[in-house]
Amino acid sequence: IDHYDDNKQPVFRGPLALERPYLDVIIDYFKHKEHRHPTDIELESLAQTWSEHCKHTIFAASIDEVVDGLYRHYIKGATAKIRASRGEDDPCVSVFVDNSGAIIFDDEYLVTDKVETHNSPSALDPFGGAITGIVGVNRDTVGFGLGAKPVLNRYGYCFADPGDYVPIYRSPGRQNQALLPRRIMDGVIDGVRVGGNCSGIPTTQGFMVFDHRYKGKPLVFVGTVGLIPRFIDDLPSHEKKAKAGDYIVMVGGRVGLDGIHGATFSSEALTGGSPATAVQIGDPITQKKFSDCLVKVVRDLKLYDSITDNGAGGLSCSVAEMAQECGGCLVELDKVPTKYPGMAPWQIWISESQERMTLAVPPENWEQLQNLLSSQGVEGTIIGRFTDTGRCQVRYHDQPIMDMDLDFLHNGLPAKVLQTKSSPVVLSPVALPLQLPVNDLFLKLFSRLNICSRSFVSTQYDYEVQGGSVLKPLIGRNRIDNFATVVRPLLDKPRGVAVSQSLYPSYSELDPYAMAAAGIDTAIRNLLAVGCPLERIALLDNFCWCSSNDPGRLWQLKESARACYEIAVAYGTPFISGKDSMFNDFCGFDSDDQPITISVPPTLLISSLGVIPHVDRVRSFAFQEAGDLLYLIGETGSELGGSEFLALLRDEKLFAGENRGIVPQVRAGDFRAIYEQICSLLEQGLCRSLYPLAQGGLAVALGKSSMAHGMGTTIKVPGNKRLEHYLFAESLGRFLVSIDPRKRQVFESAAAAIPCDYLGTVNKSGHLEVLQGETMYVDVSIKELLAAYQQPFAGF
């Protein structure tokens, strides 16, 4: 933001998104080092490379006492400390250096993971933004090491209520109406459907979260897990390096005008001036052809030295980044295949047209590579050479149009120095009304947008393709949403890959540290519950923030990053990849033509990836047999802050107090002891089902576990507990477990060292019953519970 106008609306820096200090450094460089003015293509290259989207300048900045930056100090620092402590048991192979992160799958293979965001494009063109998001993160997998095979996709959507039809506008005078939440939701879901299904990659796991603060700009997360041999021709597959003299080869689709300024546009708030041309156009069929060709035909022949994808910044970023591996590049821009004539050189250079990879190919391998590409209907073109000149040089019809120091291009931007302003919220327990209609509230909880069925999304996505699905996104004959999924990527091996995700945006304004800690804790518990050992879990972080130039928001960011370090280290779960999106704000006008700013709640998505030694140990949350015994492992507190139950009470006008409650806290030392015991119980075969409690607390865990196969349940709440806290608090570190009654003595003996309450039994009554003492507080039929659960999105 350069300044604010008379209506207090921000005036932005334009499509280059270069801040004034950056411009000063550029002017100084060209004046004193190059002794000339910069060309347009040089300015465009610097803008893409130095954008917040590409350089993550806020996470790299010195911030208060964290002089080495939040990323290096907290995220990368946590992983370094964990890896050092694990020694030879370190599962990490490649972290924070490539398009994806990778951990050990077995002695022969690595498993990779990357989760991206496509928020700004999806706000302008939901289908286009989402489809390019999913195919783009697929390329992050193909671009890992020498090329990994995508084996599953995952997604996450943060939307406003699709029933909200009140318009907002990007321009004054009720002009340039923003898309309505329903339009955005439908388009995003469809874009990921087409991108995933047409690519032959199973989309196995995902989530949706609803909050009115996502009305101005949705959050769209897309991720891909891949598989690659640990060694190719006896060399580590994750290592790659372009060499001076290698051809620069562009493979895949042609370059067009779509995606111009995508990186810089995504680095700012959404306004009336946000360009629609920044949204790319996706073509998954073209991408499938070249990705299959590269991974299945070309890779193992070692015909190229390095590979990366053309994403943000297009060729300007992919070629210049690879040039760092050898020390320079010389590009003949007129050789780049285009979709149509008339493109300016700078447009060809920074276009983010999709379905493209850049390869470093030794000249002696070019003919064989070209023949293999042609045999698969894939276009490949030499567009230059890698060099060791220390320069990034670009020509157009033999005329030099760019000639810059490579180190300045990548490292010349001035480091930011940021200050935060502490803004903690004083929280205290909620004083609930003495008499609440618990039965009615229990039922209504399942019709809330953040609890109800999303099966209409999962059923659009092909999660069976490739044939490795073990634990699916929908469980039981009543198709209840799962919190984690498991696939077997190699059908001749028993090992499985488990994935899950978690986020708590409703906690962020109350306690950003607790918000981040809760996300990590839940993402880990989700994998433990399906049978993944704690020591084989890795994490990914996606920070989506708002107004990140505000000191109060920066304090929230620092607190969240601090939680990432402390909780990850306590659990021994390393971060292997991540991404941030720092300006998720909408600046526009309401239906009365009054200026408004809508900022997303500070949102941190934690994705978890785990390796299960044998898929036979996989468990689901569904209750299995009548007569099975139910236990609640872990302790329940009066932690209703940010909960779905408290939001329900407010919506029902049953609670109007100012107090916002205590947010659930992570007691990592105590919880880790519980988690290690959970792993032991699973190894002994003592658990028939497990549900890691999260949003909605025990009530949702009981309901979903019962609905899956239509089983009845009767439980008794301990007499020394407040009923509403026990049922609806979202206290962390807890599991709902069902066991075979014949194993009761063994189970209770094994669980004696951890908090464990006996609850009751599974039955065939067709009802879910909750008692305290002799009083029945909840008695709902599974049919009416299922109807409430399915009602909000019925017909979608």
Secondary structure, 3 states (H helix, E strand, C coil): CCEECCCCCEECCCCCCCCHHHHHHHHHHHHHHHCCCCCHHHHHHHHHHCCHHHHCHHHHCEECCECCCHHHHHHHHHHHHHHHHHHHHCCEEECCCCCCEEEECCCCEEEEEEEEECHHHHHHCHHHHHHHHHHHHHHHHHCCCCCCEEEEEEEEEEECCCCCCCCCEEECCCEEECCCHHHHHHHHHHHHHHHHHHHCCCEEEEEEEECHHHCCCCEEEEEEEEEEECEECCEECCCCCCCCCCEEEEEECCECCCCCCHHHHCCCCECCCCCHHHCCCCCHHHHHHHHHHHHHHHHHHCCCCEEEECCCCCHHHHHHHHHHHHCCEEEEHHHCCECCCCCCHHHHHHCCCCCEEEEEECHHHHHHHHHHHHHCCCCEEEEEEECCCCEEEEEECCEEEEEEEHHHHHHCCCCCEECCCCCCCCCCCCCCCCCCCHHHHHHHHCCCCCCCCCHHHHCCCCCCCCCCEEECCEECCCCEECCEEEECCCCCCCCEEEEEEECCHHHCCCCHHHHHHHHHHHHHHHHHHCCCCHHHEEEEEEEECCCCCCHHHHHHHHHHHHHHHHHHHHHCCCEEEEEEECCCEEEEECCCCCEEEEECCCEEEEEEEEEECCHHHCCCCCCCCCCCEEEEECCCCCCCCCCHHHHHHHHCCCCCCCCCCCCCCCCHHHHHHHHHHHHHHHHCCCCCEEEECCCCHHHHHHHHHHHHHCCEEEEECCCCCCHHHHHHCCCCCCEEEEECHHHHHHHHHHCCCCCEEEEEEEECCCEEEEEECCEEEEEEEHHHHHHHHHCCCCCC
